[in-house]
Amino acid sequence: MSRLASKIEAANAALLAKGGVDAVGQFFAPDYVAHGTGKGMAGHGAIRRFVGMYRRAFPDLRFKVEILVEAKDRVAWHRTIRATHKGDFKGFPASGRRIVWRDMVISRFRDGLIAEDWVITDLAERLLLARKR
């Protein structure tokens, strides 16, 4: 596994799996920007809030990262996340149900840190389906 791919694996483990928000600076540039559906986020504070929100809603979160393509300063990767929806998340009340969702991400690195991400996720769709069951 390359150095960039290892950094993505380590960031997911430290932040999402363990909730270690103090490690943000080890993985992300201070001027980090994420582009997603709707509004994006920027900076270390936004990453910490995002991780906290995820960990409160999905405390037993588990993930698997699959590296798809690497080129120069970018890595395209896929993440599958499994968790129980135990807390409110972006307007979705806790369902108590197990949910599996997928994220597609392209990460751009600068000086060994993730400077920018482009993210597509099917989490909202999975939360809607969980609510209907």
Secondary structure by P-SEA (a helix, b strand, c coil): ccaaaaaaaaaaaaccccccccccccccccbbbbbccccccccaaaaaaaaaaaaaacccccbbbbbcccccccccbbbbbbbbccccccccccccbbbbbbbbbbbbbccccccbbbbbbaaaaaaaaaaac
